[in-house]
Amino acid sequence: MTGNQNQRGISIVELMVVICIMTVLMGFASMGTDLVRDARLRRVTQELLSDIQQARVRAMTREARGYGIRFQSSRSYVVFRFEDCNDDNTYDAGACGGNSREEADVSIKTISPEVVLKRQGVTDDFNNNILIFDRDGISRSATWAFGNMTIVVKNDADQAGIKCITVSATRVREGVWGWDRREHRDTCLE
């Protein structure tokens, strides 16, 4: 019997305390990754919104035909001054000398690899889609028609916390992508 008194083990209470501590730590770790992902999504949305608003303000305050954004893909876009080389009020991809685009003062923006941009919905990809603001700050498409556009900003891995930016003829606003009960469809909600 004296040999058993020297042996020590852990009690069930000690085991439960360790399990509780590990559960709390794992909860904090998962919250941390969600916070980082949400912060990245907010940063990309704010940067894109800022670039769109700056293009609009520059178009109204500077001597140029307009300023615009060309969405190259779901992971990059180009901010540019619109140079209408042939004075036809349309954006032509090969109208300037050397078959170059009607873009000047180009700034290429690449977004975080974990975030993607979609056009109009969560599945439509960008493929050199154009958004131009004229001298009056009105959004235009490549053909100079009104350039209404909804840009969806989402995490590549999941559908949680989707942000959006809606550009209408005279307004640019940020929102959250969600279900509109009145229209019975997904849309950009304020």
KEPA-74535 format. One record per residue (C-alpha): residue number from 1; residue in three letters; chain; x, y, z. Coordinates in Angstrom, 3 decimals. Example, Ala and Ser with C-alpha at 12.3 -4.5 7.8 and 13.67 -1.06 7.14 Angstrom:
2
R   num   residuo   cadena          u          v          w
R     1       ALA        A     12.300     -4.500      7.800
R     2       SER        A     13.670     -1.060      7.140
//
This chain:
190
R   num   residuo   cadena          u          v          w
R     1       MET        A      0.000      0.000      0.000
R     2       THR        A      2.817      2.427      0.646
R     3       GLY        A      3.822      2.239     -3.048
R     4       ASN        A      0.431      3.580     -4.143
R     5       GLN        A      0.654      6.690     -1.986
R     6       ASN        A      3.686      8.004     -3.937
R     7       GLN        A      1.952      7.767     -7.334
R     8       ARG        A      0.323     10.924     -8.602
R     9       GLY        A     -2.087     11.451    -11.486
R    10       ILE        A     -4.454     14.104    -12.614
R    11       SER        A     -7.949     14.351    -11.322
R    12       ILE        A    -11.020     14.693    -13.494
R    13       VAL        A    -11.388     18.317    -12.339
R    14       GLU        A     -7.881     19.176    -13.528
R    15       LEU        A     -8.582     17.515    -16.871
R    16       MET        A    -11.817     19.505    -17.291
R    17       VAL        A    -10.017     22.776    -16.492
R    18       VAL        A     -7.390     22.054    -19.171
R    19       ILE        A    -10.098     21.192    -21.727
R    20       CYS        A    -11.985     24.409    -20.933
R    21       ILE        A     -8.853     26.527    -21.319
R    22       MET        A     -8.033     24.868    -24.664
R    23       THR        A    -11.605     25.446    -25.897
R    24       VAL        A    -11.435     29.143    -25.024
R    25       LEU        A     -8.052     29.502    -26.763
R    26       MET        A     -9.343     27.764    -29.893
R    27       GLY        A    -12.343     30.100    -29.905
R    28       PHE        A    -10.086     33.142    -29.775
R    29       ALA        A     -7.936     31.750    -32.591
R    30       SER        A    -10.934     31.236    -34.884
R    31       MET        A    -12.247     34.718    -34.072
R    32       GLY        A     -8.851     36.138    -34.962
R    33       THR        A     -8.882     34.663    -38.457
R    34       ASP        A    -12.420     35.987    -39.035
R    35       LEU        A    -11.335     39.449    -37.892
R    36       VAL        A     -8.333     39.428    -40.232
R    37       ARG        A    -10.478     38.269    -43.170
R    38       ASP        A    -13.144     40.905    -42.484
R    39       ALA        A    -10.523     43.650    -42.113
R    40       ARG        A     -8.961     42.664    -45.446
R    41       LEU        A    -12.392     42.784    -47.122
R    42       ARG        A    -13.134     46.227    -45.630
R    43       ARG        A     -9.721     47.555    -46.704
R    44       VAL        A    -10.134     46.423    -50.328
R    45       THR        A    -13.691     47.807    -50.466
R    46       GLN        A    -12.614     51.176    -49.029
R    47       GLU        A     -9.634     51.433    -51.402
R    48       LEU        A    -11.786     50.674    -54.455
R    49       LEU        A    -14.503     53.077    -53.296
R    50       SER        A    -11.869     55.770    -52.790
R    51       ASP        A    -10.422     55.191    -56.277
R    52       ILE        A    -13.890     55.408    -57.848
R    53       GLN        A    -14.704     58.616    -55.962
R    54       GLN        A    -11.325     60.156    -56.851
R    55       ALA        A    -11.855     59.344    -60.538
R    56       ARG        A    -15.237     61.092    -60.365
R    57       VAL        A    -13.830     64.185    -58.620
R    58       ARG        A    -10.868     64.397    -61.023
R    59       ALA        A    -13.226     64.199    -63.996
R    60       MET        A    -15.187     67.190    -62.679
R    61       THR        A    -12.212     69.331    -61.625
R    62       ARG        A     -9.536     68.772    -64.267
R    63       GLU        A     -9.202     69.467    -67.952
R    64       ALA        A     -9.768     66.045    -69.442
R    65       ARG        A    -12.500     64.191    -71.294
R    66       GLY        A    -12.965     62.097    -68.184
R    67       TYR        A    -11.381     59.688    -65.720
R    68       GLY        A    -12.131     56.040    -65.407
R    69       ILE        A    -11.491     52.582    -64.094
R    70       ARG        A    -10.959     49.472    -66.190
R    71       PHE        A    -11.535     46.233    -64.316
R    72       GLN        A     -8.936     43.903    -65.837
R    73       SER        A     -9.967     40.838    -63.892
R    74       SER        A    -11.386     39.768    -60.547
R    75       ARG        A     -8.055     40.669    -58.892
R    76       SER        A     -6.904     43.913    -60.548
R    77       TYR        A     -8.097     47.194    -61.993
R    78       VAL        A     -6.604     50.232    -63.709
R    79       VAL        A     -7.303     53.867    -62.829
R    80       PHE        A     -6.724     56.189    -65.812
R    81       ARG        A     -7.362     59.539    -67.467
R    82       PHE        A     -9.603     59.071    -70.512
R    83       GLU        A     -7.869     60.213    -73.715
R    84       ASP        A    -10.438     60.178    -76.523
R    85       CYS        A     -7.905     59.889    -79.354
R    86       ASN        A    -10.497     59.915    -82.142
R    87       ASP        A    -13.022     62.322    -80.497
R    88       ASP        A    -15.966     59.943    -80.812
R    89       ASN        A    -16.955     59.909    -77.105
R    90       THR        A    -16.456     56.165    -76.846
R    91       TYR        A    -13.713     54.185    -75.199
R    92       ASP        A    -11.854     52.279    -77.921
R    93       ALA        A     -9.265     49.679    -76.956
R    94       GLY        A     -7.010     50.289    -79.963
R    95       ALA        A     -7.784     53.828    -81.142
R    96       CYS        A     -4.587     55.607    -80.089
R    97       GLY        A     -1.242     55.394    -81.825
R    98       GLY        A      0.297     51.935    -81.810
R    99       ASN        A     -3.093     50.330    -81.101
R   100       SER        A     -2.944     51.379    -77.478
R   101       ARG        A     -5.906     52.001    -75.200
R   102       GLU        A     -7.365     55.473    -74.704
R   103       GLU        A     -5.754     55.697    -71.272
R   104       ALA        A     -3.195     58.106    -69.819
R   105       ASP        A     -1.692     58.493    -66.339
R   106       VAL        A     -2.362     54.815    -65.705
R   107       SER        A     -2.228     53.389    -62.193
R   108       ILE        A     -2.593     49.598    -61.897
R   109       LYS        A     -4.103     48.301    -58.655
R   110       THR        A     -3.785     44.678    -57.574
R   111       ILE        A     -5.939     43.538    -54.699
R   112       SER        A     -5.258     40.994    -51.984
R   113       PRO        A     -5.217     37.396    -53.304
R   114       GLU        A     -7.853     36.337    -50.764
R   115       VAL        A    -10.389     38.884    -52.073
R   116       VAL        A    -12.107     38.933    -55.477
R   117       LEU        A    -14.153     41.487    -57.388
R   118       LYS        A    -17.303     40.401    -59.213
R   119       ARG        A    -19.580     42.305    -61.581
R   120       GLN        A    -23.306     42.663    -60.808
R   121       GLY        A    -23.401     39.459    -58.714
R   122       VAL        A    -21.260     36.969    -56.873
R   123       THR        A    -20.513     34.859    -59.983
R   124       ASP        A    -19.958     37.356    -62.843
R   125       ASP        A    -16.279     37.975    -63.603
R   126       PHE        A    -14.761     41.205    -64.871
R   127       ASN        A    -13.084     41.185    -68.272
R   128       ASN        A    -11.781     44.685    -69.018
R   129       ASN        A    -15.117     46.288    -68.121
R   130       ILE        A    -14.954     50.086    -68.255
R   131       LEU        A    -16.389     52.740    -65.951
R   132       ILE        A    -15.699     56.353    -66.988
R   133       PHE        A    -16.812     59.602    -65.360
R   134       ASP        A    -17.391     62.548    -67.693
R   135       ARG        A    -16.760     66.228    -66.864
R   136       ASP        A    -20.120     66.432    -65.103
R   137       GLY        A    -19.308     63.472    -62.850
R   138       ILE        A    -21.818     61.206    -64.598
R   139       SER        A    -20.779     57.577    -64.905
R   140       ARG        A    -20.438     56.243    -68.441
R   141       SER        A    -19.768     52.887    -70.035
R   142       ALA        A    -17.270     52.311    -72.862
R   143       THR        A    -19.954     53.307    -75.399
R   144       TRP        A    -20.690     56.522    -73.451
R   145       ALA        A    -24.088     55.241    -72.304
R   146       PHE        A    -24.884     55.637    -68.627
R   147       GLY        A    -22.444     53.445    -66.721
R   148       ASN        A    -24.496     51.929    -63.937
R   149       MET        A    -22.492     49.174    -62.280
R   150       THR        A    -22.529     47.075    -59.139
R   151       ILE        A    -19.184     45.763    -57.928
R   152       VAL        A    -19.245     42.904    -55.447
R   153       VAL        A    -16.221     42.549    -53.131
R   154       LYS        A    -16.014     39.153    -51.459
R   155       ASN        A    -13.632     36.729    -49.850
R   156       ASP        A    -12.507     34.117    -52.344
R   157       ALA        A    -13.089     31.214    -49.957
R   158       ASP        A    -16.633     31.850    -48.735
R   159       GLN        A    -19.835     33.845    -49.110
R   160       ALA        A    -19.767     35.506    -45.666
R   161       GLY        A    -19.653     39.281    -45.216
R   162       ILE        A    -19.924     40.280    -48.877
R   163       LYS        A    -19.525     44.022    -49.546
R   164       CYS        A    -20.612     45.921    -52.643
R   165       ILE        A    -20.270     49.272    -54.370
R   166       THR        A    -23.051     50.618    -56.564
R   167       VAL        A    -22.324     53.269    -59.181
R   168       SER        A    -25.324     54.961    -60.775
R   169       ALA        A    -25.356     57.932    -63.123
R   170       THR        A    -24.910     60.466    -60.307
R   171       ARG        A    -24.187     58.476    -57.164
R   172       VAL        A    -21.536     56.160    -55.739
R   173       ARG        A    -22.356     54.228    -52.575
R   174       GLU        A    -21.083     51.341    -50.504
R   175       GLY        A    -23.334     48.628    -49.157
R   176       VAL        A    -23.677     45.013    -48.120
R   177       TRP        A    -24.647     42.287    -50.574
R   178       GLY        A    -27.829     40.611    -49.401
R   179       TRP        A    -31.380     39.545    -50.080
R   180       ASP        A    -33.895     42.299    -50.833
R   181       ARG        A    -37.302     41.087    -49.621
R   182       ARG        A    -39.208     43.636    -51.705
R   183       GLU        A    -37.477     42.799    -54.996
R   184       HIS        A    -36.984     39.093    -54.172
R   185       ARG        A    -33.351     38.998    -55.323
R   186       ASP        A    -29.798     39.521    -54.112
R   187       THR        A    -28.713     43.137    -54.403
R   188       CYS        A    -26.517     45.828    -52.865
R   189       LEU        A    -28.227     47.023    -49.690
R   190       GLU        A    -27.374     50.291    -47.926
//
